[in-house]
Amino acid sequence: MLPTTPPPSVTPAPELPRLIVLSGPSGVGKTTVGEGLVRNPSIRRAVTATTRAPRAGEVDGREYLFLGRAAFETDIAAGRFLEHANVHGNLYGTPRDQVDAITAAGQNCLLIIDVQGAATLREQGIDALYVFLAPPSWEVLEARLRGRGTDDPEVVARRLRNAQAELGRQNEYDTVVINDDLDTAIAQIEGLAGGPGL
């Protein structure tokens, strides 16, 4: 009988960093949920760019990259955005270099973007976990938007109109997470992305 040799040991290939796309209507708590997700060391948020003015307490390069409209349009023409959209009268976009730097470092990249931006990524065939964050009820969403006091009534009314349309598109996502309890919503998204350690 011929001697047998043990099969060579096989080391599984490491999983590639994942893109996590989080969308939902204004006021649903995307930023707060995102802050909870990035406490996980394997997740880092890509900072998106916008032409809207900073709100009180917001810092350029932390919440958003705040750009003038001319600078933003120059970046569009140069192809520097993975996606961009006009939302509530302001331009928003995801800089390619932000995403590339995070995934090159081996981390999962969290994108907090609007419904239009997520649709653009899907149309481009970009592989990601697409998560729609929804409010527990319309009344709760309306109360959150009116209660935060950062926008004038006309802006709030526009955001509420847009929210109705956005809520109607949640079936385009891989999953819908209800933001009723913050810790539960964060844990659900972590679980979908691969667990607490991802």
DRENVEX-29115 format. One record per residue (C-alpha): chain; residue number from 1; x, z, y; residue in one letter. Coordinates in steps of 0.02 Angstrom, whole numbers, plus 50000, padded with zeros to 5 digits. Last residue first. Example, Ala and Ser with C-alpha at 12.3 -4.5 7.8 and 13.67 -1.06 7.14 Angstrom:
2
[r 'A'; 2; [50684; 50357; 49947]; 'S'] [r 'A'; 1; [50615; 50390; 49775]; 'A'] 
//
This chain:
198
[r 'A'; 198; [49111; 50572; 52079]; 'L'] [r 'A'; 197; [49165; 50753; 52079]; 'G'] [r 'A'; 196; [48989; 50813; 52119]; 'P'] [r 'A'; 195; [48913; 50676; 52011]; 'G'] [r 'A'; 194; [48931; 50489; 51996]; 'G'] [r 'A'; 193; [48853; 50407; 52147]; 'A'] [r 'A'; 192; [48676; 50448; 52089]; 'L'] [r 'A'; 191; [48725; 50630; 52067]; 'G'] [r 'A'; 190; [48804; 50637; 52240]; 'E'] [r 'A'; 189; [48645; 50562; 52312]; 'I'] [r 'A'; 188; [48536; 50692; 52225]; 'Q'] [r 'A'; 187; [48651; 50835; 52277]; 'A'] [r 'A'; 186; [48640; 50783; 52460]; 'I'] [r 'A'; 185; [48450; 50772; 52454]; 'A'] [r 'A'; 184; [48437; 50941; 52368]; 'T'] [r 'A'; 183; [48551; 51023; 52496]; 'D'] [r 'A'; 182; [48447; 50954; 52640]; 'L'] [r 'A'; 181; [48274; 50998; 52575]; 'D'] [r 'A'; 180; [48136; 50875; 52621]; 'D'] [r 'A'; 179; [48247; 50722; 52638]; 'N'] [r 'A'; 178; [48161; 50616; 52506]; 'I'] [r 'A'; 177; [48285; 50505; 52413]; 'V'] [r 'A'; 176; [48236; 50325; 52375]; 'V'] [r 'A'; 175; [48338; 50224; 52250]; 'T'] [r 'A'; 174; [48419; 50055; 52222]; 'D'] [r 'A'; 173; [48347; 49994; 52387]; 'Y'] [r 'A'; 172; [48229; 49849; 52427]; 'E'] [r 'A'; 171; [48080; 49963; 52386]; 'N'] [r 'A'; 170; [48117; 50056; 52548]; 'Q'] [r 'A'; 169; [48062; 49908; 52653]; 'R'] [r 'A'; 168; [47894; 49974; 52715]; 'G'] [r 'A'; 167; [47980; 50130; 52781]; 'L'] [r 'A'; 166; [48081; 50016; 52896]; 'E'] [r 'A'; 165; [47924; 49935; 52970]; 'A'] [r 'A'; 164; [47846; 50104; 53010]; 'Q'] [r 'A'; 163; [48012; 50168; 53076]; 'A'] [r 'A'; 162; [48023; 50023; 53199]; 'N'] [r 'A'; 161; [47861; 50077; 53283]; 'R'] [r 'A'; 160; [47923; 50258; 53286]; 'L'] [r 'A'; 159; [48089; 50206; 53362]; 'R'] [r 'A'; 158; [47998; 50106; 53497]; 'R'] [r 'A'; 157; [47888; 50257; 53540]; 'A'] [r 'A'; 156; [48041; 50369; 53547]; 'V'] [r 'A'; 155; [48128; 50246; 53664]; 'V'] [r 'A'; 154; [47976; 50243; 53780]; 'E'] [r 'A'; 153; [47963; 50433; 53777]; 'P'] [r 'A'; 152; [48144; 50459; 53835]; 'D'] [r 'A'; 151; [48275; 50498; 53704]; 'D'] [r 'A'; 150; [48379; 50652; 53660]; 'T'] [r 'A'; 149; [48238; 50779; 53652]; 'G'] [r 'A'; 148; [48255; 50818; 53465]; 'R'] [r 'A'; 147; [48071; 50863; 53453]; 'G'] [r 'A'; 146; [47991; 50692; 53472]; 'R'] [r 'A'; 145; [48095; 50615; 53335]; 'L'] [r 'A'; 144; [48083; 50765; 53218]; 'R'] [r 'A'; 143; [47894; 50783; 53246]; 'A'] [r 'A'; 142; [47867; 50598; 53209]; 'E'] [r 'A'; 141; [47969; 50611; 53048]; 'L'] [r 'A'; 140; [47874; 50766; 52991]; 'V'] [r 'A'; 139; [47705; 50683; 53026]; 'E'] [r 'A'; 138; [47757; 50527; 52929]; 'W'] [r 'A'; 137; [47789; 50634; 52776]; 'S'] [r 'A'; 136; [47932; 50701; 52668]; 'P'] [r 'A'; 135; [48050; 50588; 52765]; 'P'] [r 'A'; 134; [48142; 50447; 52676]; 'A'] [r 'A'; 133; [48326; 50414; 52645]; 'L'] [r 'A'; 132; [48351; 50243; 52566]; 'F'] [r 'A'; 131; [48504; 50233; 52455]; 'V'] [r 'A'; 130; [48597; 50071; 52412]; 'Y'] [r 'A'; 129; [48739; 50103; 52289]; 'L'] [r 'A'; 128; [48856; 49959; 52326]; 'A'] [r 'A'; 127; [48908; 49785; 52272]; 'D'] [r 'A'; 126; [48912; 49665; 52419]; 'I'] [r 'A'; 125; [48813; 49508; 52377]; 'G'] [r 'A'; 124; [48817; 49445; 52556]; 'Q'] [r 'A'; 123; [48627; 49455; 52561]; 'E'] [r 'A'; 122; [48642; 49637; 52503]; 'R'] [r 'A'; 121; [48761; 49675; 52647]; 'L'] [r 'A'; 120; [48643; 49593; 52773]; 'T'] [r 'A'; 119; [48496; 49693; 52705]; 'A'] [r 'A'; 118; [48595; 49853; 52729]; 'A'] [r 'A'; 117; [48628; 49805; 52910]; 'G'] [r 'A'; 116; [48445; 49770; 52943]; 'Q'] [r 'A'; 115; [48394; 49937; 52865]; 'V'] [r 'A'; 114; [48511; 50034; 52978]; 'D'] [r 'A'; 113; [48682; 50098; 52930]; 'I'] [r 'A'; 112; [48766; 50255; 52867]; 'I'] [r 'A'; 111; [48908; 50185; 52763]; 'L'] [r 'A'; 110; [48996; 50303; 52644]; 'L'] [r 'A'; 109; [49158; 50241; 52567]; 'C'] [r 'A'; 108; [49216; 50315; 52403]; 'N'] [r 'A'; 107; [49400; 50357; 52412]; 'Q'] [r 'A'; 106; [49548; 50270; 52332]; 'G'] [r 'A'; 105; [49651; 50255; 52492]; 'A'] [r 'A'; 104; [49623; 50067; 52490]; 'A'] [r 'A'; 103; [49435; 50105; 52486]; 'T'] [r 'A'; 102; [49446; 50204; 52647]; 'I'] [r 'A'; 101; [49560; 50084; 52741]; 'A'] [r 'A'; 100; [49458; 49931; 52691]; 'D'] [r 'A'; 99; [49294; 50009; 52749]; 'V'] [r 'A'; 98; [49361; 50053; 52922]; 'Q'] [r 'A'; 97; [49453; 49886; 52938]; 'D'] [r 'A'; 96; [49292; 49791; 52910]; 'R'] [r 'A'; 95; [49208; 49870; 53061]; 'P'] [r 'A'; 94; [49025; 49910; 53026]; 'T'] [r 'A'; 93; [48907; 49859; 53166]; 'G'] [r 'A'; 92; [48776; 49917; 53289]; 'Y'] [r 'A'; 91; [48711; 49828; 53444]; 'L'] [r 'A'; 90; [48581; 49911; 53554]; 'N'] [r 'A'; 89; [48401; 49862; 53595]; 'G'] [r 'A'; 88; [48322; 49977; 53464]; 'H'] [r 'A'; 87; [48434; 49897; 53332]; 'V'] [r 'A'; 86; [48528; 49733; 53356]; 'N'] [r 'A'; 85; [48629; 49704; 53199]; 'A'] [r 'A'; 84; [48804; 49696; 53130]; 'H'] [r 'A'; 83; [48884; 49676; 52959]; 'E'] [r 'A'; 82; [49061; 49677; 52889]; 'L'] [r 'A'; 81; [49119; 49669; 53069]; 'F'] [r 'A'; 80; [49286; 49603; 53133]; 'R'] [r 'A'; 79; [49236; 49420; 53124]; 'G'] [r 'A'; 78; [49324; 49376; 53288]; 'A'] [r 'A'; 77; [49159; 49321; 53367]; 'A'] [r 'A'; 76; [49080; 49487; 53320]; 'I'] [r 'A'; 75; [49230; 49582; 53391]; 'D'] [r 'A'; 74; [49211; 49488; 53557]; 'T'] [r 'A'; 73; [49025; 49531; 53557]; 'E'] [r 'A'; 72; [49068; 49716; 53540]; 'F'] [r 'A'; 71; [49196; 49707; 53681]; 'A'] [r 'A'; 70; [49068; 49622; 53795]; 'A'] [r 'A'; 69; [48933; 49750; 53749]; 'R'] [r 'A'; 68; [49044; 49898; 53788]; 'G'] [r 'A'; 67; [49100; 49996; 53636]; 'L'] [r 'A'; 66; [49068; 50172; 53570]; 'F'] [r 'A'; 65; [49151; 50194; 53400]; 'L'] [r 'A'; 64; [49026; 50312; 53324]; 'Y'] [r 'A'; 63; [49003; 50494; 53269]; 'E'] [r 'A'; 62; [49190; 50531; 53266]; 'R'] [r 'A'; 61; [49282; 50387; 53351]; 'G'] [r 'A'; 60; [49204; 50421; 53521]; 'D'] [r 'A'; 59; [49137; 50598; 53524]; 'V'] [r 'A'; 58; [48954; 50648; 53525]; 'E'] [r 'A'; 57; [48911; 50816; 53603]; 'G'] [r 'A'; 56; [48773; 50750; 53716]; 'A'] [r 'A'; 55; [48725; 50575; 53662]; 'R'] [r 'A'; 54; [48847; 50431; 53678]; 'P'] [r 'A'; 53; [48781; 50272; 53760]; 'A'] [r 'A'; 52; [48725; 50131; 53646]; 'R'] [r 'A'; 51; [48844; 49986; 53615]; 'T'] [r 'A'; 50; [48880; 50039; 53437]; 'T'] [r 'A'; 49; [49022; 50043; 53311]; 'A'] [r 'A'; 48; [49019; 50120; 53137]; 'T'] [r 'A'; 47; [49133; 50257; 53075]; 'V'] [r 'A'; 46; [49162; 50236; 52888]; 'A'] [r 'A'; 45; [49121; 50399; 52801]; 'R'] [r 'A'; 44; [49237; 50473; 52671]; 'R'] [r 'A'; 43; [49188; 50528; 52497]; 'I'] [r 'A'; 42; [49309; 50593; 52365]; 'S'] [r 'A'; 41; [49338; 50756; 52458]; 'P'] [r 'A'; 40; [49152; 50803; 52447]; 'N'] [r 'A'; 39; [49117; 50880; 52618]; 'R'] [r 'A'; 38; [49084; 50698; 52661]; 'V'] [r 'A'; 37; [48913; 50709; 52579]; 'L'] [r 'A'; 36; [48853; 50853; 52688]; 'G'] [r 'A'; 35; [48898; 50764; 52849]; 'E'] [r 'A'; 34; [48808; 50610; 52782]; 'G'] [r 'A'; 33; [48651; 50712; 52752]; 'V'] [r 'A'; 32; [48658; 50770; 52934]; 'T'] [r 'A'; 31; [48689; 50594; 52998]; 'T'] [r 'A'; 30; [48548; 50518; 52894]; 'K'] [r 'A'; 29; [48422; 50650; 52948]; 'G'] [r 'A'; 28; [48257; 50555; 52952]; 'V'] [r 'A'; 27; [48257; 50541; 53142]; 'G'] [r 'A'; 26; [48280; 50352; 53149]; 'S'] [r 'A'; 25; [48218; 50270; 52990]; 'P'] [r 'A'; 24; [48323; 50259; 52833]; 'G'] [r 'A'; 23; [48488; 50194; 52769]; 'S'] [r 'A'; 22; [48634; 50258; 52664]; 'L'] [r 'A'; 21; [48753; 50132; 52587]; 'V'] [r 'A'; 20; [48876; 50206; 52462]; 'I'] [r 'A'; 19; [49026; 50092; 52426]; 'L'] [r 'A'; 18; [49118; 50145; 52270]; 'R'] [r 'A'; 17; [49303; 50166; 52241]; 'P'] [r 'A'; 16; [49360; 50074; 52085]; 'L'] [r 'A'; 15; [49349; 50165; 51921]; 'E'] [r 'A'; 14; [49515; 50204; 51840]; 'P'] [r 'A'; 13; [49556; 50096; 51689]; 'A'] [r 'A'; 12; [49539; 50192; 51527]; 'P'] [r 'A'; 11; [49705; 50236; 51447]; 'T'] [r 'A'; 10; [49716; 50163; 51273]; 'V'] [r 'A'; 9; [49833; 50240; 51147]; 'S'] [r 'A'; 8; [49905; 50111; 51030]; 'P'] [r 'A'; 7; [49825; 50112; 50859]; 'P'] [r 'A'; 6; [49915; 50219; 50731]; 'P'] [r 'A'; 5; [50026; 50125; 50612]; 'T'] [r 'A'; 4; [49978; 50100; 50433]; 'T'] [r 'A'; 3; [50101; 50093; 50292]; 'P'] [r 'A'; 2; [50068; 49952; 50171]; 'L'] [r 'A'; 1; [50000; 50000; 50000]; 'M'] 
//
